[in-house]
């Protein structure tokens, strides 16, 4: 396994974050990093919450306003490399996402899962 974890900027997708580091987002790795312990190591969380519902595809993430860290507790199939907090921002929430990246070989083809 070749896992590298990066924290996104607000509104940035994990695909964009990983690409900026010369990597690709690996959706199957979200389950490995979806924990309060992993999130707390990269973001200085003021508290932890588990969440499900309309924004859970953004998690694991940290709220910019409250500095509370959220993990995706009930919707593991909703992990998304392409989701961004732009939709959540429209509802008044801003998140920085925890992104699972991996290296790849040039011209490597990956099938979506």
C-alpha positions in Angstrom: 0.0 0.0 0.0 1.2 3.4 -0.9 -0.9 5.8 1.2 -0.2 9.5 1.5 -2.6 11.7 3.4 -3.2 15.4 2.6 -5.6 18.0 4.0 -7.5 20.0 1.4 -8.2 23.7 1.2 -11.9 24.7 1.6 -13.7 23.9 -1.7 -11.0 21.7 -3.0 -11.7 18.1 -4.1 -9.5 15.2 -3.0 -8.8 14.5 -6.7 -7.4 18.1 -7.0 -5.4 17.8 -3.8 -3.7 14.6 -4.8 -3.1 15.8 -8.4 -1.3 18.9 -7.0 1.1 16.5 -5.3 1.6 14.3 -8.4 -0.6 11.6 -6.9 -4.1 10.2 -7.4 -7.0 10.0 -4.9 -7.7 6.4 -3.9 -11.3 6.0 -2.9 -10.8 2.6 -1.3 -8.3 4.2 1.2 -11.0 6.4 2.8 -12.0 3.5 5.1 -8.4 3.4 6.4 -8.3 7.1 7.3 -11.8 7.6 8.4 -11.0 7.9 12.1 -10.8 10.7 14.7 -7.2 9.7 15.5 -6.0 10.1 11.9 -7.8 13.3 11.5 -6.6 14.8 14.8 -3.0 14.2 13.7 -3.4 16.4 10.7 -5.9 19.0 12.0 -5.9 20.5 15.4 -9.5 19.5 16.3 -11.3 21.2 19.1 -13.7 18.3 19.3 -14.8 15.2 17.4 -18.1 14.1 15.9 -19.5 11.3 13.8 -21.9 12.2 11.1 -24.1 10.9 8.5 -26.5 12.5 6.1 -26.3 15.0 3.3 -22.7 16.1 3.9 -21.2 12.8 4.9 -19.6 12.3 1.5 -17.2 15.1 2.5 -16.0 13.4 5.6 -13.5 12.8 7.1 -13.1 16.6 7.4 -12.6 19.4 9.8 -15.0 22.4 10.0 -13.2 25.7 9.4 -15.6 27.6 11.6 -15.7 25.4 14.7 -12.5 23.3 14.2 -14.6 20.2 15.0 -13.5 17.1 13.2 -16.1 14.9 11.5 -15.8 11.3 10.3 -18.3 9.5 8.1 -19.9 7.1 10.6 -22.9 5.6 8.8 -22.4 6.0 5.1 -19.1 4.3 4.1 -20.2 3.8 0.5 -20.5 7.6 0.0 -16.7 8.3 0.2 -15.9 10.5 -2.7 -12.7 11.8 -4.3 -14.6 14.3 -6.4 -16.8 15.9 -3.7 -16.0 19.3 -2.5 -17.3 21.5 0.2 -18.7 24.0 -2.3 -22.2 22.5 -1.9 -21.9 22.6 1.9 -20.6 26.2 1.7 -23.9 27.2 0.0 -25.6 26.0 3.3 -23.1 27.9 5.4 -20.5 25.2 6.2 -16.9 25.1 5.2 -14.8 22.0 5.5 -11.2 20.9 4.9 -11.2 17.3 3.7 -8.8 14.5 4.7 -7.6 13.0 1.4 -6.1 9.6 0.7 -3.6 9.8 -2.1 -1.4 7.2 -3.8 1.3 7.3 -6.4 0.8 5.9 -9.9 2.7 5.1 -13.0 2.4 7.3 -16.0 -0.3 6.1 -18.5 -1.7 3.8 -15.8 -5.4 3.2 -16.2 -7.6 2.9 -13.1 -11.1 1.7 -13.3 -13.7 3.4 -11.1 -14.9 1.4 -8.1 
